[in-house]
Amino acid sequence: MPDFGFWGLTMDANDVESLAKFWCEATDYKVADSYYPILAVLDADKPNYPRLLILQVPETKTAKNRLHMEFRTDDLKAEANRIVQLGATLIEEREFGDTKWIVMQDPEGNEFCLVNPEH
């Protein structure tokens, strides 16, 4: 079998540098490589965390993402408030069984969720 494995997750952006700054402030990721204004590669200092690639595209986002990131947190409200201060938008709070989550968008409209699967 060929060497095949998950390497990273790419998101589209109009302003790569600005979106890279947002994601670095929102997460523990750091810019590992950049080719502004075309591309930024973000890495975490944690094993098994995928790299994030931010790629410049000419069009703006027009529809819901078919794939999005989910971030686990113990305090949904506090984390949502912190990330809103960085430029994200809180879309809605949801609940299913014992799991609660908050749907959000980054400054360019890419959806992501904050989730608390313990409660």
PEPE-V346302 format. One record per helix or strand of 3 or more residues. SS is the DSSP state (2 for helix, 1 for strand). FROM is the first residue (numbers start at 1). LEN is the number of residues. If there is no record, write none. Layout:
ss=SS from=FROM len=LEN
ss=SS from=FROM len=LEN
This chain:
ss=1 from=8 len=6
ss=2 from=16 len=11
ss=1 from=30 len=6
ss=1 from=39 len=5
ss=1 from=51 len=6
ss=1 from=69 len=4
ss=2 from=76 len=11
ss=1 from=89 len=8
ss=1 from=99 len=7
ss=1 from=111 len=6
